[in-house]
Amino acid sequence: MEQGPLAELLVERFENMPPQLRVAARFVLDHPKDVALMSMREQAHQAGVSHSTMMRLARWLGLEGYEDMRSLYARALRETGAGEPARQGMGQDGDPGYSIAGVVADTLAAQISSLGEYGSASQFVAAAELLARSRNLFGLGSRSFYPVANHFVHIMSFLAGGDRKVTLVGEMGGHGLDALQGAGRDDVLLAVGMSPYERTTIDVARQSARQGVGVVAITDSSVSPLARIARETIIVTANSQSFFRSMAPAFAAVEILAALTAVQSEVNAAERVRQSEEQLAAFGIYWKPPR
């Protein structure tokens, strides 16, 4: 079902909505299956707004009531076959149900699998086209998203060569923000961030866009601040069945993006990887068993 039948309209009108309606709209965008399956009051509770706000959102979109919105989403859910059977008996006495490991693994598998759906795949293709045409590439991410940006820079470095550079931006072992001073319209910045958004990531992405740099965002909502800055946006989730946010979908997104970019580039990526591995081996980087 992707982001739901009203996603385009919600995104279009998001900026002009009052603050509480924005909260409700973001819930609808980020949880389309819940809109189809949960009551209006349950959705309002999950979103952190009053049920009257949910009703006002429906009217804002030209519907008579919130039940009309739920009906649209329920129909879309049935048509796409996106509904998942409920798992019964988790943790109940007499039924071991799914182990924590199984639940977390299944959730991650579903999240990563959804990246291959048509809507997500089209986002990847558009972003990869932008990356493939770029002069230089930059990776940006703060705190828990820094490793994702670092992974992007590492694998994309195999596509570098000649005057083309791939640079990690930031203070945690990468180049400082001054690395972007000379960046311009032929360059691309991959910015990774999800709620709660790091101010530095937003500010750097915004300034880069002002300089003409093409920004590609990996973020968690089509109405996130990064999505509003970016030229191309890839939506992933950080929701998890554990206590911690999940980085796996973001890492998977980077690898899909790199694979598509390699296909669209004129560079022989397989040969570049082979040459790099040979050089690293010659430097004694890899461990070898004693003879």
KOLDRENDO-88464 format. One record per residue: residue in one letter; x, y, z of N, C-alpha, C in turn. Coordinates in steps of 0.1 Angstrom, whole numbers, plus 2048, in hexadecimal, padded with zeros to 3 digits. Last residue first. Layout:
<pavexs>
  res  n_x  n_y  n_z  ca_x  ca_y  ca_z  c_x  c_y  c_z
    a    X    Y    Z     X     Y     Z    X    Y    Z
...
</pavexs>
This chain:
<pavexs>
  res  n_x  n_y  n_z  ca_x  ca_y  ca_z  c_x  c_y  c_z
    r  A05  734  852   A08   728   84A  A0F  71D  853
    p  9E8  743  861   9F7   740   861  9F9  734  859
    p  9D0  754  84D   9D3   74A   856  9E2  747  856
    k  9CF  778  84B   9D1   76B   844  9D5  760  84E
    w  9BB  795  849   9C1   78B   851  9C3  77E  849
    y  9C1  7B1  834   9B9   7A5   838  9C1  79B  840
    i  9D4  7C4  82E   9C9   7C8   837  9C2  7BC  83C
    g  9EB  7C3  81F   9EA   7BB   82B  9DF  7BE  834
    f  9EC  7D0  807   9F0   7D8   813  9EF  7D0  820
    a  9E0  7BD  7F7   9EE   7C0   7F5  9F4  7C8  801
    a  9C6  7BF  7FF   9CD   7B3   802  9DC  7B5  801
    l  9C0  7D8  7F4   9BF   7D6   803  9C7  7CA  807
    q  9C2  7D2  7D9   9CB   7DC   7DF  9CC  7DA  7EE
    e  9AE  7BF  7D6   9BC   7BB   7D3  9C5  7C5  7DA
    e  998  7CF  7DB   99B   7C4   7E4  9A9  7BF  7E2
    s  999  7E1  7C5   99A   7E6   7D3  99E  7DB  7DD
    q  995  7D0  7B0   9A1   7D7   7B1  9A4  7DC  7BF
    r  97A  7C8  7B6   985   7BE   7B5  993  7C5  7B6
    v  96C  7E0  7B4   96D   7D9   7C1  978  7CF  7C1
    r  970  7E6  799   975   7EF   7A3  976  7E8  7B1
    e  962  7D1  78D   971   7D2   78B  977  7DB  795
    a  948  7D7  795   94E   7CA   799  95E  7CB  798
    a  944  7F0  789   945   7EF   797  94B  7E2  79C
    n  94E  802  770   94D   7F3   772  94F  7F1  781
    v  93B  81F  76A   946   818   771  943  809  772
    e  925  82C  762   92D   826   757  939  81F  75D
    s  908  825  775   914   82C   773  91C  825  767
    q  8F2  814  779   8F0   820   771  8FD  828  76E
    v  8FD  801  78B   8F7   7FD   77E  8F6  809  774
    a  904  811  7A0   90E   80A   799  909  806  78B
    t  8EA  819  7A9   8F3   823   7A4  8FE  81D  79C
    l  8E0  801  7B2   8DA   807   7A7  8E3  812  7A0
    a  8F2  7FD  7C8   8F1   7F3   7BD  8EB  7F9  7B1
    a  8ED  813  7D8   8FA   811   7D2  8FA  807  7C6
    l  8D2  80E  7DF   8D6   81A   7D8  8E3  819  7D1
    i  8D5  7F7  7EE   8CD   7F6   7E2  8D1  802  7D9
    e  8E5  801  803   8EA   7F7   7FA  8E2  7F5  7ED
    v  8D4  814  80F   8E1   818   809  8E6  80E  800
    a  8BF  803  818   8BD   80D   80D  8C9  812  807
    a  8CC  7F4  82B   8C8   7ED   81F  8C5  7F7  814
    f  8D0  809  83E   8DC   802   838  8D8  7FB  82B
    a  8B5  80D  844   8BD   818   83E  8C9  812  838
    p  8AD  7F4  84F   8A7   7F9   842  8AF  804  83C
    a  8BE  7F3  867   8BF   7EA   85B  8B9  7EF  84F
    m  8BB  802  87C   8C3   808   872  8C3  7FF  865
    s  8A0  808  892   8A7   7FE   889  8AE  806  87E
    r  8A1  812  8B5   89E   814   8A7  8A6  80B  89E
    f  89A  7FB  8D0   8A3   804   8C8  89E  806  8BA
    f  88C  7E8  8DC   88C   7F5   8E2  894  7FF  8DA
    s  87C  7D7  8C0   884   7D7   8CC  884  7E5  8D2
    q  86E  7DA  8A9   868   7D2   8B4  870  7D1  8C0
    s  870  7FB  89A   876   7EE   89E  86E  7E7  8A9
    n  874  813  881   86C   80D   88B  872  7FF  88E
    a  87F  821  86D   888   81D   878  881  816  883
    t  87A  81E  84A   875   81F   858  880  81B  861
    v  87E  833  82D   880   826   834  87A  828  842
    i  87C  843  80E   876   841   81B  878  833  821
    i  890  858  7FD   88E   849   7FF  888  848  80D
    t  88E  873  7E6   88D   86E   7F4  88A  85F  7F4
    e  89E  88D  7D5   899   880   7D4  899  87A  7E2
    r  8A4  8A6  7DE   89F   8A5   7D0  899  897  7CE
    a  89B  8B1  7FF   8A1   8A8   7F6  89B  8A9  7E8
    i  88C  8C0  811   898   8C6   80B  89D  8BE  7FF
    r  878  8B0  819   874   8BD   813  880  8C4  80D
    a  885  89B  824   87E   899   818  87A  8A6  811
    l  88F  8A7  83B   898   8A3   831  891  8A1  824
    p  878  8AA  84B   87F   8B6   846  889  8B3  83B
    s  85E  894  83F   869   897   848  870  8A3  842
    v  84A  88B  82F   848   899   834  853  89C  83E
    s  84F  871  829   84F   87A   81E  84D  889  822
    s  865  862  841   858   868   83D  859  871  831
    d  87F  85B  847   874   853   84C  866  857  848
    t  89B  85A  82F   894   85F   83B  887  857  83D
    i  8B3  863  81C   8AE   857   821  8A8  85B  82E
    a  8B5  87A  801   8B2   877   80F  8AE  869  811
    v  8CB  88C  7ED   8C3   87F   7EE  8C1  87C  7FD
    v  8D0  8AB  7DE   8CF   8A3   7EB  8C6  897  7E9
    g  8E6  8BA  7CA   8DA   8B1   7CA  8DA  8A9  7D7
    v  8F0  8DB  7D0   8F3   8CD   7D2  8E6  8C5  7D1
    g  8EB  8F6  7D1   8E8   8EF   7C5  8EB  8E0  7C5
    q  8ED  903  7E9   8F9   903   7E0  8F7  8FC  7D3
    r  8D5  8FB  7F4   8D7   909   7F0  8E2  90B  7E7
    a  8DC  8E1  7FB   8D2   8E3   7F0  8D3  8F1  7EB
    s  8EE  8E6  810   8F3   8E0   803  8E9  8E2  7F8
    q  8DD  8F1  823   8E7   8F9   81D  8EC  8F3  810
    r  8CD  8D9  828   8C7   8E5   823  8D1  8EF  81C
    a  8E1  8C8  832   8DA   8C4   826  8D3  8D1  820
    v  8E8  8D6  849   8F2   8D4   83F  8EB  8D0  832
    d  8D0  8D6  858   8D6   8E3   854  8E0  8E1  848
    i  8CB  8BB  85C   8C1   8C3   854  8C8  8D0  84F
    t  8E2  8B4  86A   8DF   8AD   85E  8D5  8B5  855
    t  8DF  8C4  881   8EB   8C5   878  8E8  8BF  86A
    r  8C8  8BA  88E   8C8   8C8   888  8D4  8C9  87E
    e  8BB  89B  888   8C6   8A2   88D  8C7  8B0  886
    y  899  892  890   8A3   896   886  8AE  89E  88D
    p  88E  875  8A1   88F   883   8A1  89B  888  899
    s  888  86D  87E   883   874   88A  889  86D  897
    m  8A6  86A  86B   899   867   86E  895  86D  87B
    g  8BE  86C  84F   8B8   871   85C  8AA  86E  85E
    v  8D7  872  839   8CF   867   83F  8CB  86D  84D
    a  8DF  87E  819   8DC   881   827  8D3  877  82D
    l  8F5  87F  800   8EC   876   806  8EB  87A  814
    l  8FA  898  7E8   8FC   895   7F6  8F1  88B  7FA
    v  90B  89D  7C9   900   898   7D0  903  894  7DE
    d  914  8B6  7B0   917   8AD   7BB  90A  8A8  7C2
    d  90F  8CA  79E   912   8BD   799  915  8B2  7A3
    r  90B  8E1  7AD   900   8DB   7A7  903  8CD  7A1
    g  924  8DD  7C8   91A   8E5   7C0  910  8DC  7B9
    a  93D  8E2  7E1   933   8DA   7DB  929  8E2  7D3
    g  94F  8EF  7F1   950   8F0   7E2  946  8E8  7DA
    q  946  8E8  80B   948   8F6   806  948  8F8  7F7
    l  946  8CF  815   93B   8D3   80C  93C  8E1  807
    a  959  8CE  828   95B   8C6   81C  950  8C9  811
    d  952  8DA  83E   958   8E3   834  95A  8DB  827
    l  94A  8C8  850   93F   8CD   847  945  8D6  83C
    g  965  8B0  84F   95D   8BA   855  953  8BF  84B
    h  966  88E  847   96B   89B   845  961  8A5  84B
    g  963  876  863   962   87A   855  968  888  853
    g  964  872  87E   96D   86B   875  96C  86E  867
    m  94C  884  883   94F   877   889  958  86E  87F
    e  944  89B  876   94F   89C   87F  954  88E  884
    g  93C  89B  852   939   89B   860  946  89B  869
    v  93A  887  835   939   894   83B  935  893  84A
    l  94D  874  820   945   874   82C  946  881  833
    t  94E  875  7FD   953   87A   809  949  879  814
    v  95C  86B  7DF   951   868   7E8  955  86B  7F6
    k  965  87B  7C0   968   877   7CD  95B  874  7D5
    r  973  87B  79F   967   879   7A8  96A  874  7B5
    d  988  87C  78F   985   888   797  979  886  7A0
    g  98F  85A  791   992   867   78A  990  873  793
    g  975  84D  7A5   980   84B   79D  982  858  795
    a  95B  839  7B5   963   845   7B3  96F  842  7AA
    l  94F  822  7BA   94B   828   7AE  952  835  7AB
    f  958  81C  7D3   95C   813   7C8  958  818  7BB
    s  94B  82D  7E3   959   831   7E0  95E  828  7D5
    m  933  822  7EA   933   82B   7DE  941  82F  7DA
    i  93A  815  802   937   80D   7F6  937  815  7E9
    h  941  82C  813   94A   820   811  947  819  804
    v  92A  83C  813   937   841   80D  941  836  80A
    f  918  82A  81F   915   830   812  922  834  80B
    h  924  828  838   922   81C   82F  920  820  821
    n  921  842  841   92E   83C   840  92E  830  836
    a  905  843  844   90C   84C   83A  91A  847  837
    v  903  830  858   8FC   82E   84B  902  836  840
    p  911  83B  86E   916   82F   867  90F  82C  85A
    y  8FF  852  873   90D   854   86D  912  847  867
    f  8E8  84D  87F   8E8   84C   871  8F6  84F  86A
    s  8ED  851  89A   8EB   843   896  8EA  842  887
    r  8FD  86F  893   8FB   865   89D  8F8  857  898
    s  8F6  878  871   8FA   87B   87E  8F6  870  888
    g  902  879  84F   8F9   873   859  8FE  876  867
    l  90A  87B  82D   908   882   83A  8FE  87B  843
    g  920  879  812   917   871   81B  916  879  828
    f  924  883  7F1   926   886   7FF  91C  87E  807
    l  934  882  7D1   92A   87D   7DA  92E  880  7E8
    n  938  894  7B2   93D   88F   7BF  932  88B  7C7
    r  928  893  79A   936   895   79A  93D  88F  7A6
    s  90C  87C  792   913   886   79A  922  887  797
    r  8FD  869  785   901   875   77D  90A  87F  785
    a  8F7  857  799   900   853   78E  905  85F  786
    l  8E6  866  7AA   8F3   862   7AE  8FC  85F  7A3
    l  8CF  867  799   8D6   873   79E  8E4  870  7A2
    e  8C9  84C  797   8CC   854   78B  8D3  861  78E
    a  8C3  846  7B1   8CF   840   7AB  8D3  848  79F
    a  8AB  853  7B5   8B6   857   7BC  8C3  852  7B6
    a  89B  844  7A3   89C   852   7A1  8A9  857  7A8
    v  89D  82A  7AF   8A1   82C   7A1  8A4  83B  79F
    f  891  82F  7C8   89F   82B   7C7  8A5  82E  7B9
    q  877  834  7C1   87F   83E   7C8  88E  83B  7C7
    s  86F  81C  7B6   870   828   7AD  878  833  7B4
    a  86F  80C  7CD   879   80A   7C2  87A  816  7B9
    s  859  816  7DB   867   818   7E0  871  816  7D5
    g  845  80E  7C9   846   81C   7CD  854  81F  7D3
    y  849  7F1  7C7   84A   7FA   7BC  84C  809  7C0
    e  85E  7E3  7E0   851   7E5   7DA  852  7F1  7D0
    g  876  7E0  7ED   876   7DC   7DF  868  7DE  7D9
    l  872  7E8  807   87A   7F1   7FE  87A  7ED  7F0
    s  866  7D2  813   85D   7DD   80E  865  7E7  805
    s  87C  7C4  81D   874   7BF   811  86C  7CA  80B
    i  881  7D2  834   88B   7D2   829  884  7CE  81C
    q  86B  7CD  843   86E   7DB   840  878  7DB  834
    a  86C  7B1  845   860   7B7   83E  864  7C6  83A
    a  883  7AD  853   882   7A7   846  877  7AE  83E
    l  87D  7BA  86B   888   7C0   863  886  7BA  854
    t  869  7A8  874   866   7B7   872  870  7BD  868
    d  878  791  877   86C   791   86E  869  7A0  86A
    a  88A  798  88B   88F   794   87E  884  795  874
    v  878  79D  8A1   881   7A8   89C  885  7A5  88D
    v  86D  783  8A3   864   78F   8A1  86D  79A  89B
    g  883  773  8A9   87B   771   89D  873  77D  899
    a  88D  77E  8C1   895   77E   8B5  88D  77C  8A9
    i  877  778  8D1   87A   786   8CF  883  787  8C2
    s  864  75E  8C3   86E   763   8CC  871  771  8C8
    y  841  75A  8C1   84D   75D   8BA  857  762  8C5
    g  832  741  8D6   831   74B   8CC  83E  74D  8C5
    p  82E  72F  8EB   83B   737   8EA  83B  742  8E0
    d  814  72B  8FE   817   72C   8F0  823  735  8EF
    g  811  72B  919   80D   71F   912  810  720  903
    d  80B  74E  91B   80D   741   922  808  735  91A
    q  817  762  900   80C   75D   908  810  750  90F
    g  829  76B  8EE   82D   76D   8FC  822  768  905
    m  812  76E  8D6   820   772   8D9  821  774  8E8
    g  7F9  766  8CC   7FF   75F   8D6  80E  763  8DA
    q  7F9  76E  8A9   7F2   76B   8B5  7FC  764  8BF
    r  7FE  785  892   805   77B   899  7FF  779  8A7
    a  7E9  78C  876   7ED   78F   884  7F4  783  88A
    p  7F5  78E  855   7ED   787   85F  7F2  78A  86D
    e  7F5  7AD  845   7FD   7A2   84A  7F5  79B  855
    g  7EB  7BD  826   7E9   7B9   834  7F1  7AD  839
    a  7EF  7C2  80C   7FA   7C5   815  7F8  7C1  823
    g  7E0  7BF  7F5   7E3   7B3   7FD  7EE  7B5  807
    t  7D7  7D5  7E7   7E6   7D1   7E6  7E9  7C5  7ED
    e  7BC  7D5  7EE   7C0   7D4   7E0  7CF  7D0  7DF
    r  7BC  7D8  80A   7B6   7CC   804  7BC  7CA  7F6
    l  7C7  7F2  80C   7CE   7E7   812  7C9  7D9  80C
    a  7B4  801  7FE   7C2   800   7F9  7C9  7F4  7FF
    r  79F  7FE  810   79E   7F9   802  7AB  7F7  7FC
    a  7AA  80B  826   7A6   7FD   827  7A5  7F7  819
    y  7AC  825  81D   7B8   81E   820  7B5  80F  821
    l  791  82C  819   79B   82D   80E  7A7  824  810
    s  787  829  833   782   820   828  78C  820  81C
    r  795  83D  840   797   830   844  793  826  839
    m  788  853  834   796   851   832  79A  843  836
    d  76E  850  83D   771   850   82F  77F  84D  82C
    e  772  854  858   76E   846   853  770  845  844
    y  775  86F  85A   781   866   85B  77E  858  856
    g  761  880  842   764   87C   84F  770  872  84F
    e  761  88B  828   756   88F   832  759  88B  840
    l  77F  899  81A   776   88E   81E  76C  892  828
    g  792  8AD  816   786   8AD   80D  77D  8A1  80F
    l  7A6  8AF  827   7A9   8A8   81B  79D  8A7  812
    w  79A  8BA  83C   7A4   8C2   836  7A7  8BC  828
    r  78B  8A4  845   784   8AF   83F  78E  8B8  837
    a  7A0  896  850   798   890   846  791  89B  83E
    l  7A8  8A7  865   7B2   8A4   85A  7AA  89E  84E
    r  793  8A7  876   796   8B3   86E  79F  8B1  863
    m  796  88D  880   78A   890   878  78C  89D  870
    m  7AD  890  88E   7AD   886   883  7A1  889  87A
    t  7A5  8A2  8A1   7AF   8A6   897  7AF  89D  88B
    s  794  893  8B0   78E   89E   8A8  798  8A3  89D
    h  7A5  883  8BE   79D   87D   8B3  797  887  8AA
    s  7C4  894  8C3   7B7   891   8C7  7AF  88A  8BB
    v  7E5  883  8C1   7DC   88F   8BF  7CE  88A  8C3
    g  7F7  86F  8C0   7F9   879   8CA  7F0  885  8C8
    a  7F5  858  8B0   7FB   865   8AA  7FE  86F  8B4
    q  7E8  847  8C0   7F6   843   8BB  7FD  850  8B6
    h  7D0  854  8C4   7D8   852   8CF  7E7  84F  8CB
    a  7C6  854  8A9   7C9   861   8B0  7D2  85F  8BC
    q  7C3  838  8A6   7CD   840   89E  7D0  84D  8A4
    e  7AF  834  8B8   7BB   82D   8BA  7C6  834  8B2
    r  79A  843  8AD   79F   847   8BA  7AD  840  8BD
    m  796  835  894   79B   843   894  7A1  847  8A2
    s  7A4  814  896   799   81D   897  79F  82B  897
    m  7B9  804  87D   7B6   809   88A  7AA  812  88A
    l  7BC  7FE  861   7B8   7F3   86B  7B4  7F8  879
    a  7C3  814  851   7B9   80A   84C  7B4  801  857
    v  7D6  820  861   7CB   827   85D  7BF  81E  858
    d  7EA  80C  861   7E2   80F   86D  7D6  817  86B
    k  7F3  80E  847   7EC   802   84B  7E4  804  858
    p  801  827  848   7F4   825   840  7ED  819  843
    h  813  838  858   80C   82C   85D  7FF  829  855
    d  81C  84F  84D   826   846   852  820  838  856
    l  806  85E  846   810   85B   83C  819  850  840
    v  7F9  860  85F   7F2   859   854  7FC  855  849
    f  80C  86E  86D   808   861   872  802  859  866
    r  80B  886  85F   817   87E   85F  814  870  863
    a  7F2  88F  865   7F5   88C   857  801  883  857
    a  7F4  895  881   7EB   88A   87C  7EE  886  86E
    v  807  8A9  87F   80A   89D   887  801  892  883
    r  7F9  8BC  870   805   8B6   86B  809  8A9  872
    l  7E5  8C3  881   7E1   8BB   876  7EE  8B5  86F
    q  7F4  8D2  894   7EE   8C5   898  7E9  8BC  88C
    p  7FC  8E9  883   806   8DF   88A  7FF  8D2  88D
    p  7E9  8EC  864   7EC   8F0   872  7F5  8E5  879
    m  7F8  8E9  843   7EF   8E4   84E  7F3  8EA  85B
    n  809  8EF  82F   7FF   8F9   832  7F5  8F5  83E
    e  819  8D9  82C   81F   8E5   830  815  8F0  835
    f  807  8C5  821   80D   8C4   82F  812  8D1  834
    r  7FD  8C2  808   7F6   8CC   811  7FD  8CD  81F
    e  80D  8AF  7FC   80B   8BC   7F6  806  8C6  7FF
    v  80A  899  80E   817   8A0   80C  816  8AE  806
    l  7EF  893  80A   7F4   897   817  801  89E  816
    l  7EF  88C  7EF   7E7   898   7F3  7EC  89D  801
    e  7FF  875  7EF   803   881   7E7  7FC  88D  7EC
    a  7F0  864  801   7FE   869   804  801  875  7FC
    l  7D8  857  7FF   7D8   866   800  7E6  86C  803
    p  7DD  83C  7FE   7D7   842   7F3  7D7  851  7F3
    g  7FE  833  80B   7F0   834   80C  7EA  83D  800
    q  819  82D  809   815   837   813  806  83A  813
    e  816  80B  802   81F   816   803  81B  820  80D
    m  808  7F4  800   800   800   800  809  80D  800
</pavexs>
